[in-house]
Amino acid sequence: MKYTILLLFLSHLAPAQQTNIVISNNGLKLRESPCQSGRVLAVAPFGAKVQVMTHDTGKYGSRKYEPLAKRDTIGTVAVTSHSNKPMPHVGYWWQVQYQGKSGYMFSGFLADSALLFHRYMPEINDNFRLRMPGGNAGGTNNPEFDSDWLWYGVFQQAPGEFSLKQVKLRYAVADYADGNGVYDFLDREIVLFTDGPMQPAVLIGSKKPMKERSSMQGFWEDGKVLDRQFTGLDATPNTAFFNKYQLEVNKVQADNQETLEWSMLSPNGTKQAVPPLKISEYSDRDFKLPPSYLLLACDLDGDGKLDYVFGAYGEMGYNALYLSSQVGKGGVAKPVAVLYDWYTC
């Protein structure tokens, strides 16, 4: 009985631990002291699990780390969902344990389960992924820790002209607390970006190599020309616009409400419906949502046919990638990847 009480007492005194995952592509250094010049004890690779001893006991609107954590800034974070400009990469030196060694790691490259909570959202398959540069606070813009993935960015060279280039993804945790520990907007979120000053329109992950190309003709909805797709107060589909990109869009009545009905057209006359995408937010709440707009249209897979990224608005929305090279006989394009998003306010 005495041994049981002693163990319970010692476990109560032991510092709390939380498992975090390293999201630095080049690995994260375990340092002997809480500073950038501290002696390196080990390097944890991308995807490694680390036990964090430092925990936040503050309430929303304040931050209080136990044990006390030193605040630091290491470089900058690219465009985030909070700002359209690069921001300082602010974080803290947390006490951690890795492979039996104790030391300090920079929190700006450590993600806990709260940041990765939406990994339960279903992917379409295991061969393709769709991502967007920016933060993941309101979507499934998460890292893939499998090293087999190849990533390609779709870059706008000029209006209506695009290139497909292989890229290396970068991840960081953006911390939105100010110097006094007060949250400016969000707490923390994972930010995805690529090397170089120019960020792509979309990112495609593939298990097989894709052919890099330039001067691809097409369309990208950059947020400035949405009125091209729908005109008038009643948001009537612009037939001429959609026909240019081999699409047909009609307003229909479904379940006592007005919705959009989409079809993809091929030059030989094949017509394929773009059905509403099933969204599984929770196990007890599944619903279907049709596309709301066209995000991207160009030949991404190099087969001479248009590929698409459709977007959908809603409390739960999405962007879905359709590739012509993945469809069977008689089809136009097939959905191969989806990026979910939702309201965060």
C-alpha positions as CSV (number, residue, x, y, z in Angstrom):
1,M,0.0,0.0,0.0
2,K,2.9,2.4,0.9
3,Y,4.5,1.7,-2.5
4,T,1.3,2.5,-4.3
5,I,0.9,5.8,-2.5
6,L,4.5,6.7,-3.2
7,L,4.2,6.0,-6.9
8,L,1.0,8.0,-7.1
9,F,2.8,10.9,-5.3
10,L,5.8,10.7,-7.6
11,S,3.7,10.6,-10.8
12,H,1.8,13.7,-9.5
13,L,5.2,15.5,-9.2
14,A,6.4,14.4,-12.6
15,P,6.1,17.1,-15.3
16,A,3.3,16.7,-17.8
17,Q,4.3,15.3,-21.2
18,Q,2.7,15.8,-24.6
19,T,3.7,14.2,-27.8
20,N,4.5,16.6,-30.6
21,I,5.6,15.8,-34.2
22,V,8.6,17.5,-35.9
23,I,7.5,19.4,-39.1
24,S,10.8,20.8,-40.1
25,N,11.8,19.2,-43.4
26,N,15.5,19.5,-42.5
27,G,15.0,18.1,-39.1
28,L,14.9,19.9,-35.7
29,K,17.9,20.2,-33.4
30,L,17.7,19.3,-29.8
31,R,19.9,21.8,-28.0
32,E,21.5,21.7,-24.6
33,S,20.5,25.3,-23.7
34,P,17.4,27.3,-24.8
35,C,19.0,29.4,-27.6
36,Q,20.1,29.1,-31.2
37,S,23.8,28.8,-30.2
38,G,23.1,25.9,-27.7
39,R,25.2,22.8,-28.2
40,V,23.4,20.3,-30.5
41,L,22.6,17.0,-28.7
42,A,20.6,15.3,-31.5
43,V,18.6,16.1,-34.7
44,A,15.1,14.8,-34.9
45,P,14.0,14.1,-38.5
46,F,10.8,15.3,-40.2
47,G,7.9,13.3,-38.7
48,A,9.7,12.3,-35.5
49,K,7.8,12.2,-32.2
50,V,9.1,14.3,-29.4
51,Q,7.9,14.4,-25.8
52,V,7.3,18.0,-24.7
53,M,7.7,18.8,-21.0
54,T,6.7,22.5,-21.3
55,H,2.9,23.1,-21.1
56,D,0.7,26.3,-21.3
57,T,-1.3,26.9,-18.2
58,G,-2.7,30.3,-19.3
59,K,-6.2,30.9,-20.4
60,Y,-7.4,32.2,-23.8
61,G,-6.0,35.7,-24.2
62,S,-2.9,35.0,-22.2
63,R,0.0,32.6,-22.2
64,K,1.8,31.1,-19.2
65,Y,4.3,28.4,-19.8
66,E,5.5,26.0,-17.0
67,P,8.4,25.6,-16.8
68,L,9.1,29.1,-18.0
69,A,9.9,29.1,-21.7
70,K,12.2,31.6,-23.4
71,R,10.7,33.4,-26.4
72,D,12.7,33.7,-29.6
73,T,12.4,34.6,-33.3
74,I,14.0,32.5,-36.0
75,G,13.7,34.0,-39.5
76,T,10.3,34.6,-41.1
77,V,7.2,32.6,-41.9
78,A,5.8,32.9,-45.4
79,V,2.2,34.1,-46.1
80,T,-0.2,32.8,-43.5
81,S,-3.9,32.7,-43.2
82,H,-3.6,35.6,-40.8
83,S,-1.6,37.9,-43.0
84,N,-0.7,38.5,-46.6
85,K,2.8,39.5,-45.7
86,P,5.7,37.4,-44.4
87,M,5.7,37.6,-40.6
88,P,8.5,36.9,-38.0
89,H,8.7,33.2,-37.1
90,V,8.1,33.6,-33.4
91,G,8.2,30.7,-30.9
92,Y,9.5,29.4,-27.6
93,W,12.2,27.1,-26.5
94,W,10.4,24.2,-25.0
95,Q,11.9,21.5,-22.7
96,V,11.7,18.2,-24.5
97,Q,12.8,14.6,-24.4
98,Y,14.0,12.8,-27.5
99,Q,15.6,9.4,-27.7
100,G,16.3,9.4,-24.1
101,K,18.0,12.8,-24.2
102,S,16.7,16.0,-22.5
103,G,17.1,19.5,-23.9
104,Y,15.3,22.3,-25.8
105,M,13.6,22.6,-29.2
106,F,12.1,25.6,-30.9
107,S,8.3,25.4,-30.7
108,G,7.9,26.8,-34.2
109,F,8.6,23.4,-35.7
110,L,6.6,21.2,-33.3
111,A,2.9,20.3,-33.9
112,D,0.7,18.6,-31.4
113,S,-2.5,16.7,-32.0
114,A,-4.6,19.8,-31.8
115,L,-2.9,21.2,-34.9
116,L,-3.3,17.8,-36.7
117,F,-6.8,17.0,-35.4
118,H,-8.4,17.1,-38.8
119,R,-6.4,14.2,-40.3
120,Y,-9.6,12.1,-39.9
121,M,-11.1,13.9,-42.9
122,P,-11.2,11.3,-45.8
123,E,-8.8,11.5,-48.7
124,I,-10.1,10.3,-52.1
125,N,-7.2,7.9,-52.6
126,D,-3.5,7.2,-51.7
127,N,-2.0,8.5,-55.0
128,F,-2.8,12.2,-55.1
129,R,-3.1,15.1,-52.7
130,L,-4.2,18.7,-53.1
131,R,-2.8,21.5,-50.9
132,M,-2.7,25.3,-50.9
133,P,0.0,27.6,-49.6
134,G,-0.9,29.2,-46.3
135,G,-2.3,28.2,-42.9
136,N,-4.2,25.1,-41.9
137,A,-6.4,26.6,-39.1
138,G,-9.6,26.1,-41.2
139,G,-8.7,23.2,-43.5
140,T,-6.9,19.9,-44.1
141,N,-3.7,21.6,-45.3
142,N,-1.7,19.1,-43.3
143,P,1.8,17.7,-43.8
144,E,2.2,14.2,-45.3
145,F,5.0,12.5,-43.4
146,D,5.4,9.7,-46.0
147,S,8.7,10.5,-47.9
148,D,7.4,8.9,-51.1
149,W,5.3,12.0,-52.0
150,L,6.4,14.2,-54.9
151,W,5.1,17.8,-54.9
152,Y,4.3,20.1,-57.8
153,G,3.3,23.7,-57.8
154,V,1.0,25.3,-60.4
155,F,2.5,28.8,-60.9
156,Q,0.9,31.6,-62.8
157,Q,3.5,33.0,-65.3
158,A,1.1,35.5,-66.8
159,P,-2.7,36.0,-66.9
160,G,-4.0,32.8,-68.4
161,E,-0.6,31.1,-68.6
162,F,0.8,28.6,-66.1
163,S,3.7,26.3,-65.4
164,L,4.0,23.1,-63.4
165,K,7.2,22.7,-61.4
166,Q,8.4,20.3,-58.8
167,V,8.8,22.0,-55.5
168,K,10.0,21.3,-52.0
169,L,7.5,22.0,-49.3
170,R,8.3,23.9,-46.1
171,Y,6.3,23.9,-42.9
172,A,6.3,26.0,-39.8
173,V,4.1,26.7,-36.9
174,A,3.0,30.3,-36.8
175,D,2.5,31.7,-33.3
176,Y,0.0,34.6,-33.1
177,A,0.8,35.7,-29.6
178,D,2.4,39.1,-29.1
179,G,5.3,39.8,-26.9
180,N,3.1,40.0,-23.8
181,G,1.5,36.7,-24.6
182,V,-1.8,38.1,-25.8
183,Y,-3.4,36.4,-28.8
184,D,-3.7,38.6,-31.8
185,F,-6.1,36.4,-33.7
186,L,-5.4,32.6,-33.6
187,D,-3.2,30.7,-31.2
188,R,-1.0,28.5,-33.4
189,E,-1.3,27.0,-36.8
190,I,0.8,25.0,-39.3
191,V,1.8,27.1,-42.3
192,L,2.7,25.5,-45.7
193,F,4.9,27.3,-48.3
194,T,7.5,26.5,-50.9
195,D,11.0,27.8,-51.6
196,G,11.3,31.1,-53.4
197,P,9.4,34.3,-53.2
198,M,6.6,33.2,-55.5
199,Q,4.0,30.9,-54.1
200,P,2.0,28.6,-56.4
201,A,-1.7,28.8,-57.0
202,V,-2.2,25.2,-55.9
203,L,0.0,22.3,-54.9
204,I,-0.4,18.7,-56.2
205,G,1.1,15.7,-54.4
206,S,1.7,12.6,-56.4
207,K,3.2,9.2,-55.7
208,K,4.4,9.1,-59.3
209,P,6.5,11.7,-61.2
210,M,4.6,14.3,-63.2
211,K,6.1,16.1,-66.2
212,E,7.2,19.6,-65.5
213,R,5.9,22.0,-68.2
214,S,5.5,25.7,-68.9
215,S,3.2,28.0,-71.0
216,M,0.1,26.0,-70.1
217,Q,-3.0,27.9,-71.1
218,G,-6.0,28.1,-68.8
219,F,-7.7,29.9,-66.0
220,W,-7.1,30.5,-62.3
221,E,-9.6,32.2,-60.0
222,D,-7.3,34.5,-58.0
223,G,-10.1,36.2,-56.1
224,K,-10.3,39.2,-58.4
225,V,-12.4,37.8,-61.3
226,L,-15.1,35.7,-59.7
227,D,-17.7,37.9,-61.4
228,R,-16.7,36.4,-64.8
229,Q,-18.2,33.2,-63.8
230,F,-21.6,34.5,-62.5
231,T,-23.3,37.7,-63.6
232,G,-26.3,39.7,-62.3
233,L,-27.8,40.0,-58.9
234,D,-29.2,36.4,-59.2
235,A,-25.7,35.0,-59.9
236,T,-26.6,33.6,-63.3
237,P,-23.9,31.3,-64.7
238,N,-21.9,32.9,-67.5
239,T,-22.4,30.4,-70.3
240,A,-19.8,31.8,-72.6
241,F,-17.1,31.7,-69.8
242,F,-17.9,28.1,-68.9
243,N,-18.1,26.9,-72.4
244,K,-14.6,28.3,-73.0
245,Y,-13.4,25.8,-70.4
246,Q,-15.6,23.0,-71.6
247,L,-18.0,23.2,-68.8
248,E,-21.8,23.5,-68.5
249,V,-23.4,25.0,-65.5
250,N,-27.1,25.3,-64.8
251,K,-29.3,26.4,-61.9
252,V,-31.7,23.8,-60.7
253,Q,-34.2,23.2,-57.9
254,A,-33.2,20.5,-55.4
255,D,-34.7,19.9,-52.0
256,N,-36.7,23.1,-52.2
257,Q,-33.7,25.2,-52.8
258,E,-31.7,26.5,-55.8
259,T,-28.4,24.8,-56.5
260,L,-25.9,24.4,-59.3
261,E,-25.6,21.5,-61.7
262,W,-22.2,21.1,-63.3
263,S,-21.1,19.0,-66.3
264,M,-17.7,18.6,-68.0
265,L,-17.6,18.4,-71.8
266,S,-15.1,16.8,-74.0
267,P,-14.3,17.8,-77.7
268,N,-15.9,14.6,-78.9
269,G,-19.2,15.3,-77.3
270,T,-18.8,13.3,-74.1
271,K,-20.7,14.9,-71.2
272,Q,-19.9,14.0,-67.6
273,A,-21.7,15.2,-64.5
274,V,-19.8,16.7,-61.7
275,P,-21.8,15.3,-58.8
276,P,-21.9,16.9,-55.3
277,L,-19.0,15.8,-53.2
278,K,-19.8,13.9,-50.1
279,I,-18.4,15.6,-47.0
280,S,-17.9,13.7,-43.8
281,E,-17.5,16.3,-41.0
282,Y,-18.4,14.0,-38.2
283,S,-19.5,10.3,-38.2
284,D,-23.1,11.4,-37.6
285,R,-23.2,14.2,-40.1
286,D,-22.6,13.5,-43.8
287,F,-23.9,15.8,-46.5
288,K,-23.2,16.5,-50.2
289,L,-22.2,19.8,-51.7
290,P,-21.9,20.7,-55.4
291,P,-19.1,23.0,-56.7
292,S,-19.7,26.7,-56.2
293,Y,-17.1,28.0,-58.7
294,L,-14.2,27.0,-60.9
295,L,-10.8,27.6,-59.2
296,L,-8.4,26.3,-61.9
297,A,-8.6,24.9,-65.4
298,C,-5.6,23.8,-67.5
299,D,-3.8,20.6,-68.7
300,L,-2.0,19.6,-65.5
301,D,-1.2,16.0,-66.4
302,G,0.1,16.6,-70.0
303,D,-2.4,14.5,-71.9
304,G,-3.8,17.4,-74.0
305,K,-7.1,17.6,-72.1
306,L,-8.3,20.0,-69.5
307,D,-8.0,19.2,-65.8
308,Y,-9.9,21.1,-63.1
309,V,-10.0,22.3,-59.5
310,F,-13.5,23.0,-58.4
311,G,-14.3,25.0,-55.2
312,A,-17.3,24.9,-52.9
313,Y,-18.5,27.4,-50.3
314,G,-20.1,26.4,-47.1
315,E,-19.7,25.9,-43.4
316,M,-17.9,22.9,-44.6
317,G,-16.4,23.5,-48.1
318,Y,-13.7,22.0,-50.3
319,N,-11.4,22.3,-53.3
320,A,-11.4,19.1,-55.5
321,L,-8.8,18.1,-58.1
322,Y,-10.1,16.4,-61.3
323,L,-7.6,14.8,-63.7
324,S,-8.4,13.7,-67.2
325,S,-5.6,11.1,-67.3
326,Q,-7.2,9.2,-64.4
327,V,-10.7,8.6,-65.8
328,G,-11.9,5.4,-67.5
329,K,-13.2,5.0,-71.0
330,G,-16.0,7.4,-71.8
331,G,-15.3,9.9,-69.1
332,V,-13.9,13.4,-69.1
333,A,-12.0,13.7,-65.7
334,K,-12.0,12.0,-62.4
335,P,-11.8,13.4,-58.8
336,V,-8.4,12.4,-57.3
337,A,-7.8,14.7,-54.4
338,V,-9.7,17.0,-52.1
339,L,-8.8,19.8,-49.6
340,Y,-11.5,20.5,-47.1
341,D,-12.1,23.8,-45.4
342,W,-14.4,25.3,-42.9
343,Y,-15.3,28.5,-41.1
344,T,-13.1,29.3,-38.1
345,C,-14.9,32.3,-36.7
